[in-house]
Amino acid sequence: MVNEELLALLVCPMGKAPLRREGDVLICSRCGPRFTIKDDIPNMLIEEAELPPGCGSLADLECVKSGAAKLDVP
Ligand SMILES: [Zn+2]
């Protein structure tokens, strides 16, 4: 069981938008990538998140396009 208080503190690493929980994944409420929870530990690495449909790369994410986040990759 994941600590719900911890989950409430987690935000999207790209745009700091709140996350919602669906089963064993956390989904950014704005840009939509799915972060898996494994062994009660959410993997918040955007590089390992499953991108939403229609999103070919990190640069397509709404949180990135909104300018709230800067990509480290060129
Ligand atoms: Zn996001």
N, CA, C, O and the ligand as a Tripos MOL2 file, in Angstrom:
@<TRIPOS>MOLECULE
protein
  297   295    75     0     0
PROTEIN
NO_CHARGES

@<TRIPOS>ATOM
      1 N           0.8470   -1.2030    0.0000 N.3       1 MET1
      2 CA          0.0000    0.0000    0.0000 C.3       1 MET1
      3 C           0.8760    1.2440    0.0000 C.2       1 MET1
      4 O           1.7110    1.4250    0.8850 O.2       1 MET1
      5 N           0.6830    2.0840   -0.9800 N.am      2 VAL2
      6 CA          1.4840    3.2960   -1.0690 C.3       2 VAL2
      7 C           0.9640    4.3320   -0.0710 C.2       2 VAL2
      8 O          -0.2430    4.4920    0.1130 O.2       2 VAL2
      9 N           1.8730    5.0030    0.5450 N.am      3 ASN3
     10 CA          1.5200    6.0470    1.5010 C.3       3 ASN3
     11 C           0.7620    7.1730    0.7940 C.2       3 ASN3
     12 O           1.3120    7.8730   -0.0560 O.2       3 ASN3
     13 N          -0.5020    7.3320    1.1610 N.am      4 GLU4
     14 CA         -1.3310    8.3130    0.4580 C.3       4 GLU4
     15 C          -0.8580    9.7390    0.7000 C.2       4 GLU4
     16 O          -1.0130   10.6060   -0.1600 O.2       4 GLU4
     17 N          -0.2880    9.9770    1.8620 N.am      5 GLU5
     18 CA          0.2060   11.3310    2.1330 C.3       5 GLU5
     19 C           1.4020   11.6490    1.2410 C.2       5 GLU5
     20 O           1.5790   12.7790    0.7850 O.2       5 GLU5
     21 N           2.2180   10.6190    1.0050 N.am      6 LEU6
     22 CA          3.3550   10.8150    0.1130 C.3       6 LEU6
     23 C           2.8500   11.0910   -1.2940 C.2       6 LEU6
     24 O           3.3460   11.9880   -1.9770 O.2       6 LEU6
     25 N           1.8700   10.3230   -1.7190 N.am      7 LEU7
     26 CA          1.3350   10.5130   -3.0680 C.3       7 LEU7
     27 C           0.7910   11.9110   -3.2540 C.2       7 LEU7
     28 O           0.9260   12.4970   -4.3280 O.2       7 LEU7
     29 N           0.1790   12.4510   -2.2140 N.am      8 ALA8
     30 CA         -0.4120   13.7830   -2.3180 C.3       8 ALA8
     31 C           0.6520   14.8490   -2.5370 C.2       8 ALA8
     32 O           0.3670   15.9310   -3.0490 O.2       8 ALA8
     33 N           1.8710   14.5320   -2.1470 N.am      9 LEU9
     34 CA          2.9560   15.5070   -2.2990 C.3       9 LEU9
     35 C           3.6020   15.4320   -3.6790 C.2       9 LEU9
     36 O           4.3040   16.3500   -4.1030 O.2       9 LEU9
     37 N           3.3530   14.3260   -4.3680 N.am     10 LEU10
     38 CA          4.0160   14.1440   -5.6480 C.3      10 LEU10
     39 C           3.3540   14.9730   -6.7350 C.2      10 LEU10
     40 O           2.1290   15.0770   -6.8000 O.2      10 LEU10
     41 N           4.1720   15.5530   -7.5750 N.am     11 VAL11
     42 CA          3.6720   16.3100   -8.7160 C.3      11 VAL11
     43 C           4.4090   15.8540   -9.9620 C.2      11 VAL11
     44 O           5.4270   15.1670   -9.8890 O.2      11 VAL11
     45 N           3.8770   16.2490  -11.0940 N.am     12 CYS12
     46 CA          4.5230   15.9260  -12.3590 C.3      12 CYS12
     47 C           5.9210   16.5500  -12.3810 C.2      12 CYS12
     48 O           6.0740   17.7410  -12.1080 O.2      12 CYS12
     49 N           6.9400   15.7480  -12.7040 N.am     13 PRO13
     50 CA          8.3030   16.3030  -12.7280 C.3      13 PRO13
     51 C           8.4950   17.3350  -13.8330 C.2      13 PRO13
     52 O           9.4350   18.1280  -13.7810 O.2      13 PRO13
     53 N           7.6340   17.3330  -14.8120 N.am     14 MET14
     54 CA          7.8000   18.2650  -15.9220 C.3      14 MET14
     55 C           7.1470   19.6180  -15.6460 C.2      14 MET14
     56 O           7.7440   20.6640  -15.9010 O.2      14 MET14
     57 N           5.9270   19.5940  -15.1280 N.am     15 GLY15
     58 CA          5.2070   20.8580  -14.9870 C.3      15 GLY15
     59 C           4.6380   21.1140  -13.6160 C.2      15 GLY15
     60 O           3.8930   22.0720  -13.4140 O.2      15 GLY15
     61 N           4.9900   20.2510  -12.6610 N.am     16 LYS16
     62 CA          4.5270   20.4170  -11.2720 C.3      16 LYS16
     63 C           2.9990   20.3720  -11.1640 C.2      16 LYS16
     64 O           2.4230   20.9130  -10.2210 O.2      16 LYS16
     65 N           2.3550   19.7290  -12.1290 N.am     17 ALA17
     66 CA          0.9050   19.5640  -12.0560 C.3      17 ALA17
     67 C           0.5850   18.3770  -11.1420 C.2      17 ALA17
     68 O           1.3890   17.4540  -11.0160 O.2      17 ALA17
     69 N          -0.5870   18.4050  -10.5070 N.am     18 PRO18
     70 CA         -0.9400   17.2960   -9.6150 C.3      18 PRO18
     71 C          -1.1050   15.9810  -10.3760 C.2      18 PRO18
     72 O          -1.4210   15.9640  -11.5660 O.2      18 PRO18
     73 N          -0.8820   14.8810   -9.6560 N.am     19 LEU19
     74 CA         -1.0200   13.5520  -10.2520 C.3      19 LEU19
     75 C          -2.2910   12.9090   -9.7490 C.2      19 LEU19
     76 O          -2.7580   13.2140   -8.6510 O.2      19 LEU19
     77 N          -2.8470   12.0240  -10.5440 N.am     20 ARG20
     78 CA         -3.9520   11.2120  -10.0510 C.3      20 ARG20
     79 C          -3.5340    9.7530  -10.0960 C.2      20 ARG20
     80 O          -2.6820    9.3510  -10.8890 O.2      20 ARG20
     81 N          -4.1570    8.9700   -9.2230 N.am     21 ARG21
     82 CA         -3.7710    7.5750   -9.1110 C.3      21 ARG21
     83 C          -4.7600    6.6990   -9.8540 C.2      21 ARG21
     84 O          -5.9730    6.8670   -9.7270 O.2      21 ARG21
     85 N          -4.2400    5.7720  -10.6230 N.am     22 GLU22
     86 CA         -5.0970    4.7590  -11.2510 C.3      22 GLU22
     87 C          -4.4120    3.4260  -11.0740 C.2      22 GLU22
     88 O          -3.4420    3.1170  -11.7660 O.2      22 GLU22
     89 N          -4.9200    2.6320  -10.1420 N.am     23 GLY23
     90 CA         -4.3090    1.3350   -9.8850 C.3      23 GLY23
     91 C          -2.8780    1.4950   -9.4340 C.2      23 GLY23
     92 O          -2.6120    2.1230   -8.4090 O.2      23 GLY23
     93 N          -1.9520    0.9300  -10.1920 N.am     24 ASP24
     94 CA         -0.5500    1.0080   -9.7890 C.3      24 ASP24
     95 C           0.2280    1.9870  -10.6580 C.2      24 ASP24
     96 O           1.4370    1.8450  -10.8390 O.2      24 ASP24
     97 N          -0.4680    2.9710  -11.1890 N.am     25 VAL25
     98 CA          0.2290    4.0240  -11.9140 C.3      25 VAL25
     99 C          -0.2340    5.3880  -11.4200 C.2      25 VAL25
    100 O          -1.3480    5.5430  -10.9200 O.2      25 VAL25
    101 N           0.6490    6.3720  -11.5720 N.am     26 LEU26
    102 CA          0.3030    7.7660  -11.3060 C.3      26 LEU26
    103 C           0.2960    8.4840  -12.6490 C.2      26 LEU26
    104 O           1.1960    8.2990  -13.4670 O.2      26 LEU26
    105 N          -0.7170    9.2960  -12.8650 N.am     27 ILE27
    106 CA         -0.8680    9.9670  -14.1490 C.3      27 ILE27
    107 C          -0.9270   11.4700  -13.9230 C.2      27 ILE27
    108 O          -1.6750   11.9490  -13.0700 O.2      27 ILE27
    109 N          -0.1370   12.2090  -14.6910 N.am     28 CYS28
    110 CA         -0.1860   13.6630  -14.5790 C.3      28 CYS28
    111 C          -1.5410   14.1510  -15.0610 C.2      28 CYS28
    112 O          -1.9980   13.7810  -16.1420 O.2      28 CYS28
    113 N          -2.1850   14.9920  -14.2410 N.am     29 SER29
    114 CA         -3.5240   15.4570  -14.5890 C.3      29 SER29
    115 C          -3.4920   16.4490  -15.7410 C.2      29 SER29
    116 O          -4.5330   16.7480  -16.3260 O.2      29 SER29
    117 N          -2.3310   16.9580  -16.0720 N.am     30 ARG30
    118 CA         -2.2480   17.9020  -17.1830 C.3      30 ARG30
    119 C          -1.6450   17.2800  -18.4410 C.2      30 ARG30
    120 O          -2.2400   17.3610  -19.5160 O.2      30 ARG30
    121 N          -0.4540   16.6540  -18.3160 N.am     31 CYS31
    122 CA          0.2090   16.2130  -19.5460 C.3      31 CYS31
    123 C           0.0840   14.7150  -19.8120 C.2      31 CYS31
    124 O           0.3400   14.2700  -20.9300 O.2      31 CYS31
    125 N          -0.3050   13.9300  -18.8070 N.am     32 GLY32
    126 CA         -0.7470   12.5740  -19.0880 C.3      32 GLY32
    127 C           0.2190   11.4040  -19.0650 C.2      32 GLY32
    128 O          -0.2300   10.2760  -19.2670 O.2      32 GLY32
    129 N           1.5210   11.5890  -18.8320 N.am     33 PRO33
    130 CA          2.3890   10.4150  -18.7710 C.3      33 PRO33
    131 C           2.0380    9.5530  -17.5630 C.2      33 PRO33
    132 O           1.5430   10.0450  -16.5490 O.2      33 PRO33
    133 N           2.3070    8.2520  -17.6970 N.am     34 ARG34
    134 CA          1.9730    7.2990  -16.6410 C.3      34 ARG34
    135 C           3.2550    6.8580  -15.9420 C.2      34 ARG34
    136 O           4.1520    6.2780  -16.5550 O.2      34 ARG34
    137 N           3.3170    7.1450  -14.6560 N.am     35 PHE35
    138 CA          4.4690    6.7490  -13.8450 C.3      35 PHE35
    139 C           4.0900    5.4980  -13.0660 C.2      35 PHE35
    140 O           3.0980    5.4900  -12.3370 O.2      35 PHE35
    141 N           4.8650    4.4640  -13.2190 N.am     36 THR36
    142 CA          4.5120    3.2010  -12.5640 C.3      36 THR36
    143 C           4.9500    3.2060  -11.1000 C.2      36 THR36
    144 O           5.9600    3.8040  -10.7290 O.2      36 THR36
    145 N           4.1600    2.5240  -10.2950 N.am     37 ILE37
    146 CA          4.4970    2.3330   -8.8900 C.3      37 ILE37
    147 C           4.9570    0.8910   -8.7310 C.2      37 ILE37
    148 O           4.2050   -0.0460   -8.9980 O.2      37 ILE37
    149 N           6.1890    0.7260   -8.2970 N.am     38 LYS38
    150 CA          6.7340   -0.6170   -8.1340 C.3      38 LYS38
    151 C           7.2480   -0.7710   -6.7110 C.2      38 LYS38
    152 O           8.0080    0.0630   -6.2170 O.2      38 LYS38
    153 N           6.8260   -1.8430   -6.0630 N.am     39 ASP39
    154 CA          7.2340   -2.0810   -4.6740 C.3      39 ASP39
    155 C           6.9270   -0.8650   -3.8060 C.2      39 ASP39
    156 O           7.7230   -0.4920   -2.9440 O.2      39 ASP39
    157 N           5.7690   -0.2490   -4.0400 N.am     40 ASP40
    158 CA          5.2960    0.9010   -3.2700 C.3      40 ASP40
    159 C           6.0950    2.1780   -3.5180 C.2      40 ASP40
    160 O           5.9070    3.1740   -2.8200 O.2      40 ASP40
    161 N           6.9670    2.1520   -4.4890 N.am     41 ILE41
    162 CA          7.7710    3.3420   -4.7790 C.3      41 ILE41
    163 C           7.4450    3.8490   -6.1800 C.2      41 ILE41
    164 O           7.7080    3.1640   -7.1690 O.2      41 ILE41
    165 N           6.8730    5.0460   -6.2660 N.am     42 PRO42
    166 CA          6.5850    5.5920   -7.6000 C.3      42 PRO42
    167 C           7.8850    5.9290   -8.3380 C.2      42 PRO42
    168 O           8.7890    6.5500   -7.7790 O.2      42 PRO42
    169 N           7.9580    5.5130   -9.5840 N.am     43 ASN43
    170 CA          9.1050    5.8490  -10.4200 C.3      43 ASN43
    171 C           8.7770    7.1470  -11.1480 C.2      43 ASN43
    172 O           8.0250    7.1600  -12.1230 O.2      43 ASN43
    173 N           9.3580    8.2410  -10.6520 N.am     44 MET44
    174 CA          9.0100    9.5510  -11.2000 C.3      44 MET44
    175 C           9.9640   10.0090  -12.3040 C.2      44 MET44
    176 O           9.9750   11.1830  -12.6750 O.2      44 MET44
    177 N          10.7590    9.0810  -12.8210 N.am     45 LEU45
    178 CA         11.6460    9.4550  -13.9200 C.3      45 LEU45
    179 C          10.8240    9.6010  -15.1990 C.2      45 LEU45
    180 O          10.2130    8.6450  -15.6770 O.2      45 LEU45
    181 N          10.8250   10.8040  -15.7340 N.am     46 ILE46
    182 CA         10.0190   11.0520  -16.9370 C.3      46 ILE46
    183 C          10.5310   10.2080  -18.1030 C.2      46 ILE46
    184 O           9.7660    9.8370  -18.9930 O.2      46 ILE46
    185 N          11.8230    9.9100  -18.0890 N.am     47 GLU47
    186 CA         12.3880    9.1080  -19.1720 C.3      47 GLU47
    187 C          11.8280    7.6940  -19.1830 C.2      47 GLU47
    188 O          11.8340    7.0310  -20.2210 O.2      47 GLU47
    189 N          11.3420    7.2280  -18.0360 N.am     48 GLU48
    190 CA         10.8270    5.8650  -17.9500 C.3      48 GLU48
    191 C           9.3130    5.8190  -17.8720 C.2      48 GLU48
    192 O           8.7240    4.7450  -17.7590 O.2      48 GLU48
    193 N           8.6850    6.9800  -17.9300 N.am     49 ALA49
    194 CA          7.2270    7.0180  -17.8930 C.3      49 ALA49
    195 C           6.6590    6.6510  -19.2580 C.2      49 ALA49
    196 O           7.3060    6.8250  -20.2900 O.2      49 ALA49
    197 N           5.4270    6.1350  -19.2330 N.am     50 GLU50
    198 CA          4.7490    5.8040  -20.4780 C.3      50 GLU50
    199 C           4.0270    7.0420  -20.9830 C.2      50 GLU50
    200 O           3.1540    7.5810  -20.3020 O.2      50 GLU50
    201 N           4.3910    7.4880  -22.1720 N.am     51 LEU51
    202 CA          3.8090    8.7160  -22.7010 C.3      51 LEU51
    203 C           2.3570    8.4910  -23.1250 C.2      51 LEU51
    204 O           1.9900    7.3860  -23.5240 O.2      51 LEU51
    205 N           1.5390    9.5310  -23.0400 N.am     52 PRO52
    206 CA          0.1310    9.3860  -23.4270 C.3      52 PRO52
    207 C          -0.0040    9.1810  -24.9360 C.2      52 PRO52
    208 O           0.9150    9.4990  -25.6910 O.2      52 PRO52
    209 N          -1.1530    8.6480  -25.3780 N.am     53 PRO53
    210 CA         -1.3920    8.4500  -26.8120 C.3      53 PRO53
    211 C          -1.2400    9.7610  -27.5790 C.2      53 PRO53
    212 O          -1.6780   10.8130  -27.1130 O.2      53 PRO53
    213 N          -0.6260    9.6950  -28.7400 N.am     54 GLY54
    214 CA         -0.4610   10.8770  -29.5640 C.3      54 GLY54
    215 C           0.7380   11.7140  -29.1830 C.2      54 GLY54
    216 O           0.9870   12.7690  -29.7650 O.2      54 GLY54
    217 N           1.4790   11.2360  -28.2020 N.am     55 CYS55
    218 CA          2.6400   11.9670  -27.7260 C.3      55 CYS55
    219 C           3.9020   11.2200  -28.1410 C.2      55 CYS55
    220 O           4.2350   10.1840  -27.5650 O.2      55 CYS55
    221 N           4.5970   11.7440  -29.1360 N.am     56 GLY56
    222 CA          5.7370   11.0290  -29.6730 C.3      56 GLY56
    223 C           7.0100   11.2070  -28.8860 C.2      56 GLY56
    224 O           7.8890   10.3460  -28.9180 O.2      56 GLY56
    225 N           7.1210   12.3140  -28.1810 N.am     57 SER57
    226 CA          8.3320   12.5620  -27.4210 C.3      57 SER57
    227 C           8.0080   13.4520  -26.2340 C.2      57 SER57
    228 O           6.9050   13.9870  -26.1170 O.2      57 SER57
    229 N           8.9830   13.5970  -25.3660 N.am     58 LEU58
    230 CA          8.7690   14.4180  -24.1820 C.3      58 LEU58
    231 C           8.3970   15.8550  -24.5510 C.2      58 LEU58
    232 O           7.6610   16.5230  -23.8250 O.2      58 LEU58
    233 N           8.9130   16.3160  -25.6840 N.am     59 ALA59
    234 CA          8.6600   17.6980  -26.0900 C.3      59 ALA59
    235 C           7.1960   17.9320  -26.4290 C.2      59 ALA59
    236 O           6.7440   19.0750  -26.4820 O.2      59 ALA59
    237 N           6.4420   16.8370  -26.6640 N.am     60 ASP60
    238 CA          5.0210   16.9690  -26.9920 C.3      60 ASP60
    239 C           4.1390   17.0750  -25.7450 C.2      60 ASP60
    240 O           2.9490   17.3750  -25.8430 O.2      60 ASP60
    241 N           4.7250   16.8310  -24.5900 N.am     61 LEU61
    242 CA          3.9230   16.8430  -23.3660 C.3      61 LEU61
    243 C           3.4130   18.2500  -23.0610 C.2      61 LEU61
    244 O           4.1210   19.2420  -23.2390 O.2      61 LEU61
    245 N           2.1750   18.3060  -22.6020 N.am     62 GLU62
    246 CA          1.5460   19.5940  -22.3310 C.3      62 GLU62
    247 C           2.3310   20.3880  -21.2840 C.2      62 GLU62
    248 O           2.4750   21.6050  -21.3930 O.2      62 GLU62
    249 N           2.8310   19.6860  -20.2770 N.am     63 CYS63
    250 CA          3.5930   20.3750  -19.2250 C.3      63 CYS63
    251 C           4.8700   20.9980  -19.7850 C.2      63 CYS63
    252 O           5.3180   22.0390  -19.3070 O.2      63 CYS63
    253 N           5.4510   20.3610  -20.7960 N.am     64 VAL64
    254 CA          6.6650   20.9090  -21.4010 C.3      64 VAL64
    255 C           6.3070   22.0830  -22.2920 C.2      64 VAL64
    256 O           6.9730   23.1180  -22.2750 O.2      64 VAL64
    257 N           5.2420   21.9110  -23.0750 N.am     65 LYS65
    258 CA          4.8340   22.9720  -24.0030 C.3      65 LYS65
    259 C           4.3610   24.2190  -23.2600 C.2      65 LYS65
    260 O           4.4680   25.3420  -23.7530 O.2      65 LYS65
    261 N           3.8340   23.9830  -22.0530 N.am     66 SER66
    262 CA          3.3360   25.1210  -21.2910 C.3      66 SER66
    263 C           4.4700   26.0100  -20.8100 C.2      66 SER66
    264 O           4.2480   27.1320  -20.3560 O.2      66 SER66
    265 N           5.6940   25.4910  -20.9170 N.am     67 GLY67
    266 CA          6.8420   26.2760  -20.5230 C.3      67 GLY67
    267 C           7.1830   26.1430  -19.0500 C.2      67 GLY67
    268 O           8.1150   26.7800  -18.5590 O.2      67 GLY67
    269 N           6.4190   25.3080  -18.3430 N.am     68 ALA68
    270 CA          6.6680   25.1250  -16.9110 C.3      68 ALA68
    271 C           7.9250   24.2950  -16.6780 C.2      68 ALA68
    272 O           8.5320   24.3580  -15.6090 O.2      68 ALA68
    273 N           8.3010   23.5310  -17.6670 N.am     69 ALA69
    274 CA          9.4720   22.6780  -17.4960 C.3      69 ALA69
    275 C          10.4270   22.8880  -18.6640 C.2      69 ALA69
    276 O          10.0240   23.2290  -19.7760 O.2      69 ALA69
    277 N          11.6800   22.6780  -18.3780 N.am     70 LYS70
    278 CA         12.6860   22.7480  -19.4300 C.3      70 LYS70
    279 C          13.3060   21.3760  -19.5880 C.2      70 LYS70
    280 O          13.7110   20.7490  -18.6080 O.2      70 LYS70
    281 N          13.3790   20.9180  -20.8120 N.am     71 LEU71
    282 CA         13.9960   19.6290  -21.0550 C.3      71 LEU71
    283 C          15.5080   19.7670  -21.0080 C.2      71 LEU71
    284 O          16.0780   20.7500  -21.4830 O.2      71 LEU71
    285 N          16.1480   18.7510  -20.4200 N.am     72 ASP72
    286 CA         17.6000   18.7610  -20.3680 C.3      72 ASP72
    287 C          18.1960   18.2950  -21.7020 C.2      72 ASP72
    288 O          19.3220   18.6390  -22.0610 O.2      72 ASP72
    289 N          17.4070   17.5110  -22.4090 N.am     73 VAL73
    290 CA         17.9160   16.9780  -23.6680 C.3      73 VAL73
    291 C          17.7250   18.0000  -24.7770 C.2      73 VAL73
    292 O          16.7420   18.7410  -24.7600 O.2      73 VAL73
    293 N          18.6300   18.0590  -25.7310 N.am     74 PRO74
    294 CA         18.5060   19.0280  -26.8220 C.3      74 PRO74
    295 C          17.3270   18.7320  -27.7370 C.2      74 PRO74
    296 O          17.0960   19.4610  -28.7010 O.2      74 PRO74
    297 ZN          2.6670   16.9130  -16.4320 Zn       75 ZN75
@<TRIPOS>BOND
     1     1     2 1
     2     2     3 1
     3     3     4 2
     4     3     5 am
     5     5     6 1
     6     6     7 1
     7     7     8 2
     8     7     9 am
     9     9    10 1
    10    10    11 1
    11    11    12 2
    12    11    13 am
    13    13    14 1
    14    14    15 1
    15    15    16 2
    16    15    17 am
    17    17    18 1
    18    18    19 1
    19    19    20 2
    20    19    21 am
    21    21    22 1
    22    22    23 1
    23    23    24 2
    24    23    25 am
    25    25    26 1
    26    26    27 1
    27    27    28 2
    28    27    29 am
    29    29    30 1
    30    30    31 1
    31    31    32 2
    32    31    33 am
    33    33    34 1
    34    34    35 1
    35    35    36 2
    36    35    37 am
    37    37    38 1
    38    38    39 1
    39    39    40 2
    40    39    41 am
    41    41    42 1
    42    42    43 1
    43    43    44 2
    44    43    45 am
    45    45    46 1
    46    46    47 1
    47    47    48 2
    48    47    49 am
    49    49    50 1
    50    50    51 1
    51    51    52 2
    52    51    53 am
    53    53    54 1
    54    54    55 1
    55    55    56 2
    56    55    57 am
    57    57    58 1
    58    58    59 1
    59    59    60 2
    60    59    61 am
    61    61    62 1
    62    62    63 1
    63    63    64 2
    64    63    65 am
    65    65    66 1
    66    66    67 1
    67    67    68 2
    68    67    69 am
    69    69    70 1
    70    70    71 1
    71    71    72 2
    72    71    73 am
    73    73    74 1
    74    74    75 1
    75    75    76 2
    76    75    77 am
    77    77    78 1
    78    78    79 1
    79    79    80 2
    80    79    81 am
    81    81    82 1
    82    82    83 1
    83    83    84 2
    84    83    85 am
    85    85    86 1
    86    86    87 1
    87    87    88 2
    88    87    89 am
    89    89    90 1
    90    90    91 1
    91    91    92 2
    92    91    93 am
    93    93    94 1
    94    94    95 1
    95    95    96 2
    96    95    97 am
    97    97    98 1
    98    98    99 1
    99    99   100 2
   100    99   101 am
   101   101   102 1
   102   102   103 1
   103   103   104 2
   104   103   105 am
   105   105   106 1
   106   106   107 1
   107   107   108 2
   108   107   109 am
   109   109   110 1
   110   110   111 1
   111   111   112 2
   112   111   113 am
   113   113   114 1
   114   114   115 1
   115   115   116 2
   116   115   117 am
   117   117   118 1
   118   118   119 1
   119   119   120 2
   120   119   121 am
   121   121   122 1
   122   122   123 1
   123   123   124 2
   124   123   125 am
   125   125   126 1
   126   126   127 1
   127   127   128 2
   128   127   129 am
   129   129   130 1
   130   130   131 1
   131   131   132 2
   132   131   133 am
   133   133   134 1
   134   134   135 1
   135   135   136 2
   136   135   137 am
   137   137   138 1
   138   138   139 1
   139   139   140 2
   140   139   141 am
   141   141   142 1
   142   142   143 1
   143   143   144 2
   144   143   145 am
   145   145   146 1
   146   146   147 1
   147   147   148 2
   148   147   149 am
   149   149   150 1
   150   150   151 1
   151   151   152 2
   152   151   153 am
   153   153   154 1
   154   154   155 1
   155   155   156 2
   156   155   157 am
   157   157   158 1
   158   158   159 1
   159   159   160 2
   160   159   161 am
   161   161   162 1
   162   162   163 1
   163   163   164 2
   164   163   165 am
   165   165   166 1
   166   166   167 1
   167   167   168 2
   168   167   169 am
   169   169   170 1
   170   170   171 1
   171   171   172 2
   172   171   173 am
   173   173   174 1
   174   174   175 1
   175   175   176 2
   176   175   177 am
   177   177   178 1
   178   178   179 1
   179   179   180 2
   180   179   181 am
   181   181   182 1
   182   182   183 1
   183   183   184 2
   184   183   185 am
   185   185   186 1
   186   186   187 1
   187   187   188 2
   188   187   189 am
   189   189   190 1
   190   190   191 1
   191   191   192 2
   192   191   193 am
   193   193   194 1
   194   194   195 1
   195   195   196 2
   196   195   197 am
   197   197   198 1
   198   198   199 1
   199   199   200 2
   200   199   201 am
   201   201   202 1
   202   202   203 1
   203   203   204 2
   204   203   205 am
   205   205   206 1
   206   206   207 1
   207   207   208 2
   208   207   209 am
   209   209   210 1
   210   210   211 1
   211   211   212 2
   212   211   213 am
   213   213   214 1
   214   214   215 1
   215   215   216 2
   216   215   217 am
   217   217   218 1
   218   218   219 1
   219   219   220 2
   220   219   221 am
   221   221   222 1
   222   222   223 1
   223   223   224 2
   224   223   225 am
   225   225   226 1
   226   226   227 1
   227   227   228 2
   228   227   229 am
   229   229   230 1
   230   230   231 1
   231   231   232 2
   232   231   233 am
   233   233   234 1
   234   234   235 1
   235   235   236 2
   236   235   237 am
   237   237   238 1
   238   238   239 1
   239   239   240 2
   240   239   241 am
   241   241   242 1
   242   242   243 1
   243   243   244 2
   244   243   245 am
   245   245   246 1
   246   246   247 1
   247   247   248 2
   248   247   249 am
   249   249   250 1
   250   250   251 1
   251   251   252 2
   252   251   253 am
   253   253   254 1
   254   254   255 1
   255   255   256 2
   256   255   257 am
   257   257   258 1
   258   258   259 1
   259   259   260 2
   260   259   261 am
   261   261   262 1
   262   262   263 1
   263   263   264 2
   264   263   265 am
   265   265   266 1
   266   266   267 1
   267   267   268 2
   268   267   269 am
   269   269   270 1
   270   270   271 1
   271   271   272 2
   272   271   273 am
   273   273   274 1
   274   274   275 1
   275   275   276 2
   276   275   277 am
   277   277   278 1
   278   278   279 1
   279   279   280 2
   280   279   281 am
   281   281   282 1
   282   282   283 1
   283   283   284 2
   284   283   285 am
   285   285   286 1
   286   286   287 1
   287   287   288 2
   288   287   289 am
   289   289   290 1
   290   290   291 1
   291   291   292 2
   292   291   293 am
   293   293   294 1
   294   294   295 1
   295   295   296 2
@<TRIPOS>SUBSTRUCTURE
     1 MET1         2 RESIDUE 1 A MET
     2 VAL2         6 RESIDUE 1 A VAL
     3 ASN3        10 RESIDUE 1 A ASN
     4 GLU4        14 RESIDUE 1 A GLU
     5 GLU5        18 RESIDUE 1 A GLU
     6 LEU6        22 RESIDUE 1 A LEU
     7 LEU7        26 RESIDUE 1 A LEU
     8 ALA8        30 RESIDUE 1 A ALA
     9 LEU9        34 RESIDUE 1 A LEU
    10 LEU10       38 RESIDUE 1 A LEU
    11 VAL11       42 RESIDUE 1 A VAL
    12 CYS12       46 RESIDUE 1 A CYS
    13 PRO13       50 RESIDUE 1 A PRO
    14 MET14       54 RESIDUE 1 A MET
    15 GLY15       58 RESIDUE 1 A GLY
    16 LYS16       62 RESIDUE 1 A LYS
    17 ALA17       66 RESIDUE 1 A ALA
    18 PRO18       70 RESIDUE 1 A PRO
    19 LEU19       74 RESIDUE 1 A LEU
    20 ARG20       78 RESIDUE 1 A ARG
    21 ARG21       82 RESIDUE 1 A ARG
    22 GLU22       86 RESIDUE 1 A GLU
    23 GLY23       90 RESIDUE 1 A GLY
    24 ASP24       94 RESIDUE 1 A ASP
    25 VAL25       98 RESIDUE 1 A VAL
    26 LEU26      102 RESIDUE 1 A LEU
    27 ILE27      106 RESIDUE 1 A ILE
    28 CYS28      110 RESIDUE 1 A CYS
    29 SER29      114 RESIDUE 1 A SER
    30 ARG30      118 RESIDUE 1 A ARG
    31 CYS31      122 RESIDUE 1 A CYS
    32 GLY32      126 RESIDUE 1 A GLY
    33 PRO33      130 RESIDUE 1 A PRO
    34 ARG34      134 RESIDUE 1 A ARG
    35 PHE35      138 RESIDUE 1 A PHE
    36 THR36      142 RESIDUE 1 A THR
    37 ILE37      146 RESIDUE 1 A ILE
    38 LYS38      150 RESIDUE 1 A LYS
    39 ASP39      154 RESIDUE 1 A ASP
    40 ASP40      158 RESIDUE 1 A ASP
    41 ILE41      162 RESIDUE 1 A ILE
    42 PRO42      166 RESIDUE 1 A PRO
    43 ASN43      170 RESIDUE 1 A ASN
    44 MET44      174 RESIDUE 1 A MET
    45 LEU45      178 RESIDUE 1 A LEU
    46 ILE46      182 RESIDUE 1 A ILE
    47 GLU47      186 RESIDUE 1 A GLU
    48 GLU48      190 RESIDUE 1 A GLU
    49 ALA49      194 RESIDUE 1 A ALA
    50 GLU50      198 RESIDUE 1 A GLU
    51 LEU51      202 RESIDUE 1 A LEU
    52 PRO52      206 RESIDUE 1 A PRO
    53 PRO53      210 RESIDUE 1 A PRO
    54 GLY54      214 RESIDUE 1 A GLY
    55 CYS55      218 RESIDUE 1 A CYS
    56 GLY56      222 RESIDUE 1 A GLY
    57 SER57      226 RESIDUE 1 A SER
    58 LEU58      230 RESIDUE 1 A LEU
    59 ALA59      234 RESIDUE 1 A ALA
    60 ASP60      238 RESIDUE 1 A ASP
    61 LEU61      242 RESIDUE 1 A LEU
    62 GLU62      246 RESIDUE 1 A GLU
    63 CYS63      250 RESIDUE 1 A CYS
    64 VAL64      254 RESIDUE 1 A VAL
    65 LYS65      258 RESIDUE 1 A LYS
    66 SER66      262 RESIDUE 1 A SER
    67 GLY67      266 RESIDUE 1 A GLY
    68 ALA68      270 RESIDUE 1 A ALA
    69 ALA69      274 RESIDUE 1 A ALA
    70 LYS70      278 RESIDUE 1 A LYS
    71 LEU71      282 RESIDUE 1 A LEU
    72 ASP72      286 RESIDUE 1 A ASP
    73 VAL73      290 RESIDUE 1 A VAL
    74 PRO74      294 RESIDUE 1 A PRO
    75 ZN75       297 GROUP 0 **** ****
